[in-house]
């Protein structure tokens, strides 16, 4: 009996720029693996490994249609990333407010 697939951490899944690009492609519409592969200068096997990691993080799923596998995005797990980042947003917002005030003060001079 095969061992169950390990669930990958969403943060690890999106850490790789190739996987982030796959997510962007799938955010536009679902795509067959051949179309996803055509966007990268790597083998289909390498793209498949990236797709597997994204699927294990439950960010995408694939279904068979004839001889092709069609992938679609499931963005819900990205809420975990959004929640984590929202804590740090206060630092960015504060820095942007300070910059805005400095620019406005400089304009008044």
HULIN-V822969 format. One record per backbone hydrogen bond with DSSP energy under -0.5 kcal/mol. CO is the residue of the C=O (numbers start at 0). NH is the residue of the N-H. If there is no record, write none. Layout:
co:CO nh:NH
co:CO nh:NH
This chain:
co:5 nh:7
co:8 nh:12
co:9 nh:13
co:11 nh:14
co:15 nh:19
co:16 nh:20
co:17 nh:21
co:18 nh:22
co:19 nh:23
co:20 nh:24
co:21 nh:25
co:22 nh:26
co:23 nh:27
co:24 nh:27
co:24 nh:28
co:25 nh:72
co:30 nh:70
co:31 nh:34
co:31 nh:35
co:32 nh:36
co:33 nh:37
co:35 nh:38
co:36 nh:39
co:39 nh:41
co:42 nh:46
co:43 nh:47
co:44 nh:48
co:45 nh:49
co:46 nh:50
co:47 nh:51
co:48 nh:52
co:49 nh:53
co:50 nh:54
co:51 nh:55
co:52 nh:56
co:53 nh:58
co:53 nh:59
co:54 nh:57
co:58 nh:73
co:60 nh:71
co:62 nh:69
co:64 nh:67
co:67 nh:64
co:67 nh:69
co:68 nh:32
co:69 nh:62
co:70 nh:30
co:71 nh:60
co:73 nh:76
co:74 nh:77
co:75 nh:78
co:76 nh:79
co:76 nh:80
co:77 nh:81
co:78 nh:82
co:79 nh:83
co:80 nh:84
co:81 nh:85
co:82 nh:86
co:83 nh:86
co:83 nh:87
co:84 nh:87
co:84 nh:88
co:85 nh:89
co:86 nh:89
co:87 nh:90
co:87 nh:91
co:88 nh:92
co:89 nh:93
co:90 nh:94
co:91 nh:95
co:92 nh:96
co:93 nh:97
co:94 nh:98
co:95 nh:99
co:96 nh:100
co:97 nh:101
co:98 nh:102
co:99 nh:103
co:100 nh:104
co:101 nh:105
co:102 nh:106
co:103 nh:107
co:104 nh:108
